[in-house]
Amino acid sequence: MTSTTTTTHLPGWAHTYSGKVRDLYVPDSSEAGQALTAEHGDVVLVVASDRVSAYDHVLSPGIPDKGIVLTQLSLWWFEQLADLVPNHVVSTDVPEQVAGRAMVCRRLAMFPVECVARGYLTGSGLAEYRVSGSVTGIELPAGLVDGSRLPEAIFTPATKAELGDHDENVPFSAVVETVGAAQAETLRALTLAVYARAEAIARERGVILADTKLEFGTDPVAGEVTLGDEVLTPDSSRFWPADGWQPGRAQSSFDKQFVRDWLTSAASGWDRESDTTPPELPADVVARTRERYLDAYERLTGTPLAL
């Protein structure tokens, strides 16, 4: 996996991990760090960078303000879902260097399952359906095409892949084997409840939520199943403009569409099947992608993002 990761020195925090998009920090041994831990328990500072990834590569350059969009949209969704499921956020009082793009979160014991809800057929679900007529063992009606709305939303879990690898769709029985029947039922019910709430909110705003990936963990203090990571952002979900929805073709989307399209076009000169590093993204692709992220935030929340 290509990486352009750089980290920022943050007073009171020590860097501990970098993913494709996010950097994690823990309270350091300073007095400030000790006070934070004493107040909130075991916490981590989650910083969303402007890095953008596609096809298991972190690309260059990043998308300006993307980290702020991901963080602020997640915070907004956490509020919309607060009556359905608790979340891991304990504070947005963060160092000035990462203001707007970071949140202090309780460290959860994460379930090793990607919790995916699909209301529309596309992506890996469509590929599986074309082979078997089902998605993760769930039989679907015949004749569905790319972008078809499903009769009802389905829970299609996936394994959590190592950094640089692909997640793999698995049947519900695999989740039962991994976390037990009771927890598996809880994860499925919560995932579908979150999707139903979010799909209705998005539809009111002229946006289709085709599918979303959620991550849950157990709060070590409260013992509750808790929503973690990012939630319902263009990086973790497929959002489509409702007025342009047309089953049978690829849909316009509020995510990295321009990045993916350019990388797989003749203009990039890059072979996806090779081990070579993708080329640098052109300025117009970066600008158009940034506009889509900002547009997603404004359409969903009803207000422009304050930058």
DRENROVO-886095 format. One record per residue: residue in one letter; y, z, x of N, C-alpha, C, O in turn. Coordinates in pm, whole numbers, plus 50000, padded with zeros to 5 digits. Layout:
% DRENROVO-886095
AYZXYZXYZXYZX...
% end
This chain:
% DRENROVO-886095
M498815000050084500005000050000501245000050087501365008150179T502164991050059503424990750130504275002550088504255006449971S505015008350181505835019850147507175018950216507265015350334T508225022250141509575023250196510115037150170511315038950149T509235046850171509595060350133510485067050238510175067050357T511585072650192512405081450274512675093850190512715093050067T512855105250256513105117550183514465123050221515035119550324T514965131850136516285137850154516125152650185515315159550124H516915157450280516915171750306517665178750193518815175550165L517005188250128517585195250015517595210150045516545215950071P518755216550041518825230950070518005238949970518105237149849G517175247950023516335256349939514995250149904514185256349836W514765237749951513535230749914512895224350037513595220150129A511585223650037510835217250145510025205850088509275207749991H510145193950146509405182350098507905184450118507475189250223T507125180750016505675182850026504855170349995503695169550037Y505425160649922504615149049883505535137849837506595140249778S505115125449864505805113549812504785104349747503775100749808G505075100449623504265090649554504955077149557505875074949635K504505068049471505125054849467506605055849430507445048649486V506925064749338508285065649286508885079449308510085080549335R508075090149298508615103649300508335111049430507325108749497D509265120049463509105129049576509055143249521509795146849430L508175151349577508015165149533508445174749643508155172649761Y509135185349601509595195749692509175209249635509085211049514V508925218749725508615232449683509695241649738510335238349837P509905253249674510905262649728510565266449871509405269249902D511575266349960511295270150097511345285350112511485292550013S511235289950233511145304450256512495311250261512585323150293S513555303850229514875309850230515055319450113514225319950022E516125326850119516415336350010516585329049877516145333849773A517235317249884517425309549761516085305049704515865305649583G515185300449792513875296049746513065307349688512365305549588Q513135318949750512405330649701512925335049565512155339249479A514245334249547514825338149419514375328749308514095333049196L514305315749340513885305849240512445308449198512125308149079T511575311049296510175313749265510025326549183509215327149091A510815336649217510745349249144511165347448999510625353948910E512125338548975512645336448839511705327848755511495330748637H511135317348814510395307448735508895307048763508165300148691G508425314248862507015313348898506775301648992507665297649067D505575296248989505205285249078505835272249028505415266848926V506845267449100507575255649053507595244949160507275247449277V507965232949118508115221549208509355213749163509625212649044L510085208549258511225199949228510735185549228510245180449329V510875178949113510415165149099511645156049107512535156749023V511685147549209512815138649232512365124249210511475119449280A512975117449114512655103449088513545094649174514775095249164S512935086649258513675077749347513995064649275513635062649159D514675055749346514945042349293513865032449336513985020449311R512805037449400511735028449443511095021649322511005027449214V510655009549343509955002149238508634997149296508584992349409S507574998349218506254993949264505704983449168505994983449049A504904974649223504194964749143502964960249219503004958449341Y501874958549146500614954049206500234962649327499774957549430D500434975849312500024985749412500804984849543500324989049648H502014979449536502904979249651504234985449612504744983049503V504794993349701506164997949684507054987349747506874983649863L508014982549669508794970749708510154974649763510594986049751S510794964949823512134966849877512994955049835512524943649833P514264957649799514894970849787514524977549656513814971649574G515004989749636514794996649509515714991249401516514982249424I515564997049282516404993349168517475004149150517135015349111P518745001249177519775011649168519775018849033519715012448928D519845032049038519935040948921518625042248843518585048948740K517555036048892516275036948822515795051548814515305055748709G515955059148923515505073148922516235081448818515635090248756I517505078648800518285085948699517785082348559517635091048474V517545069548536517045065248405515715072148373515545077548264L514785072148468513465078148444513585092948412512935097948321T514425099948488514565114448467515265117548336514795125848258Q516405111048311517175114148191516445109948063516555116547960L515715098848070514955094647952513795104247927513505107447811S513135108748032512055118648015512595131347952511985136847861L513735136148001514325148347945514655146547798514445155647717W515165134847762515495132147621514225132247535514215137847426W513175126047585511925125747508511295139647499510745143147395F511375147547605510835161047598511475168747482510795176447414E512755166547460513435173147348512915168247215512735176147122Q512665155347203512175149647077510765154347043510355154246927L510025158547144508615162147127508365177147134507215181547127A509425184947147509275199247177508465206747071507795216547104D508505202246947507755209146842506285205046839505475211446772L505935194446912504545189746915503765195547032502605199247018V504425196347148503725200647269504745206047368505825200247384P504435217147436505345222247540505365212747660504415205147681N506435213347738506525205147859506785213847981507025225947968H506745207848097506775215448222508175217948278508305224348382V509215213248211510565214648265511065228948247510985234548138V511585234848356512165248348347513645248348378514345257748341S514155237948445515575237848479515995223948526515205216548584T517265220648501517865208648559518965212448657519805204248693D518955225048698519885229848800519285226248936518465233648990V519715214848989519095209349110520165206949216521355206949184P519765205049341520755202249446521625190149412521175180649349E522875190849456523835180449423523385166649469523675156649404Q522675166149581522255153149636521335145549542521245133349550V520635152649452519685146049361520045148649215519195147649126A521305152049191521745154849053521485142748964521775131349000G520935145548845520655134948748519285128848761518755123548663R518695129448881517415122948902516295132948931515195128948971A516565145848912515565155948948515485166848843516435169148769M514355173548838514175184948748513215194748813512255190848879V513495207648790512605218148836511525220048730511825222148612C510275219048773509165219348677508135229948717507905232548835R507525235748615506435244948642505235236948693504905226348640R504595242248795503415235548849502235237848754501875249148724L501655226948709500545227548614499215224948684499175218648790A498145229748625496795225948667496475213148590496035213648475M496685201548654496625188848583495195184748550494275186848629F495035178848433493745173048396493575159748470494535152048480P492405156948524492185144748602491965132548513491035124748534V492825131048412492675120348314494045114548282494995121948259E494145101348281495335094648230495145093048079494195086648035C496035098948002495915098747856496745087147800497965087947794V496065076647759496735064447715496555062547565495455063747512A497665059647497497635056047355498095041647342499105037747402R497375033947264497735019947242497905017447092497015020547013G499035011747056499255007446919499244992346906499174986846796Y499304985847022499304971247030498344967047141498084974747233L497834955047131496844950347228497504941647333498064931147302T497434946047459497974938347570497444944347700496734954347696G497774938447812497424944047942495914945247963495144936447925S495514956348025494094958448054493264959847927492084956547926G493904964947819493194965947693492824952247638491724950247587L493764942847648493504929147604492394922747686491514916047633A492444924947819491414919147906490034924347868489064916647865E489934937247840488654943047802488194937947665487014935147644Y489154936747573488834931847438488284917547442487354914247369R488864909247527488414895347535486974894147583486294884347552V486524903947657485144903847707484174910047607483094904747584S484574921347547483614929347468483984931147321483164935747242G485214927547284485644930047146486004944547122486204948747008S486094952147230486394966447219487284970647336487464963247432V487844982847326488604988747435488085002847456488125010947363T487605005947573486955018647607485925022747502485825034447464G485165012947456484105015547359484545016047215483705017747127I485835014447187486345014547050486345000246998487084991747048E485524997546899485434984046842486724980646767487254988746692L487214968346789488434963746725488134951146642487144944346666P488994948146544488754936246461488744923546544489374922846650A488044913546496488014900546563489354893446544490094896446451G489634884146633490804875546616492104881046667493144874946644L492104892346736493344897846790493794889846912492984884146984V495104889446933495684881947045496634890947122496874902447084D497174885747228498124893347309499314897447222500004888947165G499554910447212500664915447133500314919146990501184923646916S499054917546950498664921146813498834936046790498514944246876R499344939646671499414953746633498024958146586497394951146507L497574969446634496264974646596496324981246459497384986146419P495194981546387495184988146255495675002646264496365007446174E495325009546370495825022846399495795025046549495015018746621A496645033946597496695036646740495365042246788494685049546716I495005038746912493755043446968494005050747100494985048047170F493125059847132493165067547257492235060747355491025060347334T492805055447465492005048047563492255054047701493075049047777P491545064747733491815071947858491435063747982490725053747974A491945068548095491625062248222491475073048328492005084048316T490745069648432490625078848545491915078348625492605068148626K492245089248692493405089348781492985083648916492075088848981A493645072848957493305066449083494075072849198495145078749179E493505071449317494235075449437495415066049457495415054849406L496435070749531497605062649557497195049349617496505048849719G497635038349553497295025049603496105018749534495845006949554D495375026349454494235021049380494595019449232495625024349186H493715012449160493935010149018493285021248935492205025948969D493965025348826493305033848728492205025648661492285013448654E491185032548612490065025648548489875031248407489685043248390N489915022348306489695026648169488275032148154487325026648208V488165043148079486855049448060486685053147913487675054747842P485445054347865485215058547726485545073347708485635080847805F485725077247584486045091147552484955100547602485235111847640S483725095847602482615104347648482805108547793482375119447831A483445100147873483695103648014484705114948024484615123348114V485675115347931486645126247929485935139247891486205149847949V485045138447794484265150247754483485155647872483455167747895E482845146647948482075150948064482955157248171482515166248243T484205152648180485105157348285485755170648252485825179448337V486245172148127487035184048093486405192547983486935203247950G485305188047925484675195447815485125190147680486195184247669A484295192247578484545186447446485825191547383486595183747327A486075204647390487255210347325488545205047386489455201047314Q488615205047520489835200147586489995185147564491115180347548A488895177747564488985163347540489555160447401490405151647386E489105167847301489645166147166491125169547161491905162847094T491515180247233492925184047236493775173247300494845169847249L493305167647412494065157147480494205144747392495275138647388R493135141047322493205129347235494185131847120495015123247089A494095143447058494965146546944496435146946986497295141446917L496715153347098498095154247145498635140547183499785137247151T497825132547251498275119147292498635110647172499675104147171L497785110747071498055102546952499225108046871499965100346810A499405121346870500555127246801501865123546870502845120246804V501865124147002503065120247077503375105547055504525101747033Y502345097247061502575082847039503145080246900504095072646885A502575086546799503035084246661504505088046646505285080746585R504885099546701506285103946694507205094146768508225089846715A506815090746890507655082146971507735067946915508785061546919E506615063046862506605049546805507565048646688508275038646673A507585058946605508475058946488509935059646531510785052646476I510235068046630511615069246679512075055946740513175051346713A511225049946822511585037346886511795026346782512735018446792R510905025846683511005015246582512325016346505512925006046472E512775028346477514065030246410515215024346490516255020846435R515015023246620516055018246710515805003646752516424998746846G514904997046682514654982946710513804980346832513874969646892V512994990146869512154988946988510704991846950510435001446877I509784983646997508354985846977507794993347096507984989247211L507105004347071506345011347174504915006247166504145010447080A504554997247256503224991047250502145000647296501095001847232D502395007647406501445017447456502155026947551503285024247594T501505037947582502105047547673501025055447745499925057347693K501355059947865500465068147944501085082047959502235083347999L500315092347927500775106147936499885113848032498725110248055E500445124548087499665133548171499865147848124500985152148097F498775155048114498795168848067498175178048172497355173848254G498595190548166497985200748250498005213948176498555214948067T497405223948235497415237348178498475245648248498505246448371D499345251848169500355260948224499645273548269499035280448186P499695276948398498945288648446499465301848392498755311948395V500715301948343501285314248288500935315748141500385325948099A501265305548062501035306147917499625302347878499155305947770G498925294947965497565290747934497515279247834496445276247782E498655272847808498725262047709498565248447774498915246447890V498025239047697498045225047739499485220347731500135221647628T499985214747841501405211947856501625197647905500875192547988L502655191347851502995177747889503755177848021504735185148036G503305169748118503925169648249504325155748294504245146148217D504765154948419505135142348482506315136148406507135143248348E506415122848407507415115948327506825113648188505625114848168V507695110148093507165107647959507975096547892509195097147885L507255086447843507835075847761509005068847828510045066447767T508815065647956509805057848030509305043348043508135040748015P510155034148086509685020448108508655019348220507995009048231D508495029548301507455029348404506095033748350505065029848404S506095041948244504835047348192504475041448056503435044948000S505315032748003505135027647867505565013047859506365008347941R505025006047761505504992547733506424993047612505984996147501F507674989947633508654988947526509054974347510509394967547607W509004969347384509364955547356510504955147254510534963447164P511444945747266512444944047160511754939647031511024929747029A511974947146923511274944046797511664930446742510844923746680D512894926346764513334913646706512764901546780512904890246733G512124903746895511534892646968510014892846969509374884647034W509424902646896507964904146897507284892246833507614888446720Q506344886246902505604874846851504204875046909504004870947023P503214879646831501844880046882501374866346926501754856046869G500544866447029500004853847079500624849347209500234839147265R501574856947258502194853747387502614866647455502614877247393A502974865647582503494877347653504844881047594505674872347567Q505074894047575506304898847512507364901847617507064905947729S508614899947578509714904747662509654919947663509324926047562S509984926147777509814940547786510944947047865511684940447938F511054960347848512104968147914511554975048038511634987248050D511024967448130510434973848246510564964848368511614958648389K509514964048447509554956448572509144941848552508634935548644Q509374936548434508944923048401509504912848501508764904248549F510804913848531511404904048622510804905048762510634894948831V510474917348804509854919348934508474912948939508164905449031R507644915948838506304910348835506334895048827505594888148898D507214889848739507284875348721507674868448851507114858048886W508644874148922509084867749046507994868549153507754858849225L507344880149165506314881749267505174871749249504594867049348T504834868549125503704859549098504144844949081503344836449045S505424842249107505934828549096505864821649232505704827949336A505994808549228506004800849353507214804449438507174803049560A508274808949374509504812049448509304823149550509954823149654S508414832649521508224843849613507374839949734507534845649842G506484830349715505604826349823504544836649858503914835849963W504344846449769503414857449798502104855349724502094851549607D500994857849792499664856849733499214870949694498974879349781R499104873349565498744886649516497384891149567497144903149584E496484881749591495134885149633495044887949783493994891949833S496104885849854496084887849998496434902350033496794910249945D496324905650160496694918950207498104918950266498504928750328T498834908350247500174907350306501204915350228501024917950108T502254919350295503344926850233504184917650145504534906650189P504514921650023505364913149939506744911350002507224920250073P507384900149976508724897850032509764906749963509504912749859E510924907350023512024915049966512494908649836512544896449824L512824917149739513244912149608514634905949616515524911549681P514854894549551516184888449549517174897049470516784904849383A518444895549502519484903649438519514901649287519744911249213D519274889349239519354887049095518194893749022518364898248909V517014894449084515864901249024516144916249016515854922648915V516714921749121517074935949122518094938949013517954948648939A519124930649002520194933048904519674931948762520014940248677R518854921948733518334920148598517374931348560517354935848445T516584935948656515674947148630516464959848600516134967148507R517504962448678518364974048653518944973548512518974983748443E519394961948469519954960548335518934963948228519284969948126R517674960248250516634963148150516374978148139516194983448029Y516354985148254516154999648251517295006448177517075015248093L518525002548208519685008648142519705005147993520075013547910D519324992947959519274988847818518244997047742518485001047628A517094999447804516055007647739516585021447708516395026547597Y517265027647805517805040947782518805040847665518725049247576E519725031347665520765031047562520175028247424520585034547326R519235018947415518645015847284517875027747228517975030747109L517125034547314516285045347265517105057947231516865064247128T518035061447315518805073847294520025071847207520535081347148G520505059347198521705056647118522995058447194524065056747137T522915061947323524135063647403523935057447541522825057547594P525015051847600524895046647736524615057947834524995069447811L523955054747942523665064548044524915067248127525515057848180A525315079748137526485083548216526105083248364525245090848408L526755074548439526455073048582527675076948666527625076348789
% end
